[in-house]
Amino acid sequence: METNLTDEGLLRQIGTRIAGLRLAMNLTQQQLAEQAGIGLRTLQRLEQGEAATQLSSFLRVCRVLGIVERFDALIPESPPSPIAQLRLQGRQRRRATGKKSAEGRKTTDARPGKWTWGETP
């Protein structure tokens, strides 16, 4: 699609593409309208590029034609912010802590004996 088209021109191109997909799927306008749950006249206006159609009708037609997944290319999801990325990573451990005794004091498995001044280990 060309970016320099007017709104009406873009609507006509979208309508032409929808009509082409419908024909490629060998569906009549009546069949597509029924499967999408919209009126025949609504589909006809959509294929003609008339602005009187509602967005919900457009979405229903796109579902029947199997092109909803292509909306990702049209409106990509924004990447998470740097803060959100940090939150997704979770907290990483920075250091290990020793085991705690019953009194709540930290202990280690290999504790040296009591040391006094003047002794050499």
For each residue, the residues with C-beta under 8 A, 3 or more apart:
1: 5 10 13
2: 5 9
3:
4:
5: 1 2 9 10 13
6: 9 10
7: 10 11 51
8: 11 12 49 51
9: 2 5 6 12 13
10: 1 5 6 7 13 14
11: 7 8 14 15 49 50 51
12: 8 9 15 16 48 49
13: 1 5 9 10 16 17 49
14: 10 11 17 18 49
15: 11 12 18 19 46 47 48 49 50
16: 12 13 19 20 47 49
17: 13 14 20 21
18: 14 15 21 22 46 47 61 62 65
19: 15 16 22 23 47
20: 16 17 23 24
21: 17 18 24 25 65 67
22: 18 19 25 27 29 32 47 65
23: 19 20 26 27
24: 20 21
25: 21 22 65
26: 23
27: 22 23 31 32 35
28: 31 32
29: 22 32 33 40 43 44 47
30: 33 34 40
31: 27 28 34 35
32: 22 27 28 29 35 36 43 61 64 65
33: 29 30 36 38 39 40 42 43
34: 30 31 37
35: 27 31 32 64
36: 32 33 43 57 60 61 63 64
37: 34 60
38: 33 42 43 57 60 61
39: 33 42 43
40: 29 30 33 43 44
41: 44 45
42: 33 38 39 45 46 53 54 57
43: 29 32 33 36 38 39 40 46 47 57 61
44: 29 40 41 47 48
45: 41 42 48 50 52 53
46: 15 18 42 43 49 50 53 57 58 61
47: 15 16 18 19 22 29 43 44
48: 12 15 44 45
49: 8 11 12 13 14 15 16 46
50: 11 15 45 46 53
51: 7 8 11
52: 45
53: 42 45 46 50 57 58
54: 42 57 58
55: 58 59
56: 59 60
57: 36 38 42 43 46 53 54 60 61
58: 46 53 54 55 61 62
59: 55 56 62 63 68
60: 36 37 38 56 57 63 64
61: 18 32 36 38 43 46 57 58 64 65
62: 18 58 59 65 67 68 71
63: 36 59 60 66 68
64: 32 35 36 60 61
65: 18 21 22 25 32 61 62
66: 63 69
67: 21 62 70
68: 59 62 63 71
69: 66 72
70: 67 73 74
71: 62 68 74 75
72: 69 75 76 77
73: 70 76
74: 70 71
75: 71 72
76: 72 73
77: 72
78:
79:
80: 84 85 88
81: 84 85
82: 85 86
83: 86 87
84: 80 81 87 88
85: 80 81 82 88 89
86: 82 83 89
87: 83 84 90
88: 80 84 85
89: 85 86 92
90: 87
91:
92: 89
93: 96
94:
95:
96: 93
97: 106
98: 106 107 108
99: 106 107 108 109
100: 104 105 106 107
101: 104 105 106 107
102:
103:
104: 100 101
105: 100 101
106: 97 98 99 100 101
107: 98 99 100 101 111
108: 98 99 111
109: 99
110:
111: 107 108
112: 115 121
113:
114:
115: 112 119 121
116: 119
117:
118:
119: 115 116
120:
121: 112 115
